Amino acid sequence: MAPGSASSPSPSFPASRPWAAVGAMAAAAAAGPSPGSRPGDSPEGPEGEAPERRRKAHGMLKLYYGLSEGEAAGRPAGPDPLDPTDLNGAHFDPEVYLDKLRRECPLAQLMDSETDMVRQIRALDSDMQTLVYENYNKFISATDTIRKMKNDFRKMEDEMDRLATNMAVITDFSARISATLQDRHERITKLAGVHALLRKLQFLFELPSRLTKCVELGAYGQAVRYQGRAQAVLQQYQHLPSFRAIQDDCQVITARLAQQLRQRFREGGSGAPEQAECVELLLALGEPAEELCEEFLAHARGRLEEELRSLEAELGPSPPAPDVLEFTDHGGSGFVGGLCQVAAAYQELFAAQGPAGAERLAAFARELGSRYFALVERRLAQEQGGGDNSLLVRALDRFHRRLRAPGALLAAAGLAEAATEIVERVARERLGHHLQGLRAAFLGCLTDVRQALAAPRVAGKEGPGLAELLANVASSILSHIKASLAAVHLFTAKEVSFSNKPYFRGEFCSQGVREGLIVGFIRSMCQTAQSFCDSPGEKGGATPPALLLLLSRLCLDYETATISYILTLTDEQFLVQDQFPVTPVSTLCAEARETARRLLTHYVKVQGLVISQMLRKSVETRDWLSTLEPRNVRAVMKRVVEDTTAIDVQVGLLYEEGVRKAQSSDSSKRTFSVYSSSRQQGRYAPSYTPSAPMDTNLLSNIQKLFSERIDVFSPVEFNKVSVLTGIIKISLKTLLECVRLRTFGRFGLQQVQVDCHFLQLYLWRFVADEELVHLLLDEVVASAALRCPDPVPMEPSVVEVICERG
């Protein structure tokens, strides 16, 4: 195999040692290029290169290409390391390897081995040359750096040599100076001590004059410092006459200084820092701390009470009170700021008083703080009538922020907790105020509806329809609810200092807003609506039926969608937490549905009562024994049909149609056919004898036993058919009871027959089951016939002609 036979840009190596040449090139690349080498040069490893170096270079190549032992050698793992035929082994012998190939491999396999060997050599040559090219600049840079470091270290060695020479000279000079001054060192030390002592003595002898000058110039702090420096020395040497005289003079001057400081402190014209300085100097002069503590708090009380009187004057009736934000700013900068200064100065000056002093300060702050809180609550109470919470919340935020500092300084006084309680109390009051506002808005909407319902009758023009009024009421209430939620949401804004308090993160959101405001308003609305269902002698008598119908539909809409929407909106805005018990949505929806049902039932009763009154008066005010032969339908029956039609239109504006039973093809003529049946003809036959009434009563009672019982006041469903059915049942039942109390002549019976046939022509289409109308009207005519001495019915054809003409 001759690798040189293949053209390759890589350097050529002897065929007998291909892997050794590659290892030598890798070693040369790792060691760096020699001076003057170029990327195109191909250094060739010597034939006698050590095996250890070859193995190391080969291992670096395997590490670079990420090959395992078996992958790099192209052989299975675990070969004999001493095998001379292993190309990658340390004991590889090319002659033995070639002999083995010639003995064991045919010619074709030898050619394949040669081709594979040439390919591997080319690949390795290319990889090694690429490796050299890629790292050539690094090799050159490393060589330059090493060369430069050699030059720099050479200069540094020269400088270090010079430095060592200079240090030796300095050490020699220092040793010579120390030897020369060794004898004088002790004398110099003694003279320095005598000089310091003389300066101290000079200060002591000049101390009275210095104190006098400081007192005259008002430099009280400097005078106290001088006295403090000399007091211990004078106390120690007071047995000496000279020092005793100096001490006596200083005591006289110090007494005068203390007197002036007390005078300045008692005048109280200066601020809290100056007062604190006076107390500090008096304490340094040895004045009794207990007495100074009482005087300090007394002077501070006077200043703070003046601030409180100023705030109280702003609440007076004569000058216009500033807005709540200005009031809290004034109180925060004046009273709260002064209280902070007093507390800080007291704690700094009288820290040695211990728990007793701290309790005295806490009682002082608690007393004045309670008076300040009372003024703030009075001012906040004046804001309860407004609807805008933004200014109030900003004022509460500043009030709460201002009290953080004194709350931290005076934790025992409980000022921060008291401020938080005031904020919580105001928040609860605002929730109550918004609840009252929602109730007032709801009552206002009802008043508007009443006026709109009465306006057409007064002005003689058409007003807005019930659907439009319902939409207006619903949108108005919802907008008021959203406005109230937005107003109280300001209390939980992130930028507000008290919004992170436990009350505003939990109880305020769940019990205050959700339960107190929203749930409370919904229940109040339901209670207000139910109050219209009272007896006629109370509110119900003056309530327009249309208002009852509208409120019923409003409550039903709340049950189906609005309540869920409002509570979801509240939960999203206020992040209501589950640890507080809240009213389930299903409970509120059930209450609203029950309210809607009661209102609709009351509407049916009211409308049924109106029609029943007309029918009752028409029956009671007529003389049925002397009535003329009927020629037309009575006007009251036409009015009943007209009113029922109007009610049908009114209910249809708000409720769906509902489900009816299948109608018969002759519904409009059913009454006529019933009246002309053989049973009825037998009942009204001319062969009527005195015993006939007993037989007729018996037949009627037997018929009632087998007829379906009619529940007049059955539950009303939320649809138009159910509402009209209830009204018609009440009306016809009233007509039946009134007929049972009257006595009829022949023509009176015939008039009832005509009226009932007219009602049958029109009322059947309003009810869910037309048989209901048939049964009730049949009962009316039968009752009239039972109370008629001469029961002769009118011919059905004549009845039909009269009704069609009417």
Buried (B, 14 or more C-beta within 10 A) or exposed (E): BEBEEBEBEBBBBBBBBBBBBBBBBBBBBBEBBEEEBEEEEBBBBEEEBEEEBBBBBBBBBBEEEEEEBEEBBEBEEEBEEEBBBBBBBEEBBBEEBBEEBEEEEEEEEBEEBBEEBBEBBBEBBEBBBEBBEEBBEEBEEEBEEEEEEEEEEEEEEEEEEEEEEEEEEEEEEEEEEEEEEEEEEEEEEEEEEEEEEEEEEEBBEEBBEBBBEBBEEEBBEBBBBBBEEBBEBBEEBEEEEEBEEBBEBBBEBBEEBBEBBBEBBEEBEBEBEEBBBBBBBBBBBEBEBEEBBEBBBEBBBEBBEEBBEEBEEBBEEEEEEBBBBEBBBBBBEBBBBBBBBBBBBBBEBBEEBEEEBBEBBBEBBBEBBEBBBEBBEEBBEEBEEEEEBEEBBBBBBBBBBBBBBBBEBBEEBBBBEBBBEBBBEBBBBBBBBBBEBBBEBBEEBBEBBBEBBEBEEEEEEEBBEBEEBBEBBBEBBBEBBEBBBEBBBBBBEEEBBBBEBEBBBBBBBBBBBBBBBBBBBBBBBBEBBBEBBEEEEEEBEEBBBBBBBBBBBBBBBBBBEBBBEBBEBBBEBBEBEEEEEBBEBEEBBEBBBBBBBBBBBBBBBBBBBBBBEBBBEBBEEBEBBEBEEBEBBBEBBBBBBEBBBEBBEBBBBBBEEBEBEEEEEEBBBBBBEBBBEEEBEBBBEEEBEEEBBEEBEEBBEEEEEEEEEBEBEEEBBBBBBBBBBBBBBBBBBBBBBBBBEBEBBBBBBBBBBBBBBBBBBBBBBBBBBBBBBBBBBBBBBBBBBBBBEEBBBBEBEBBBEBBEEB
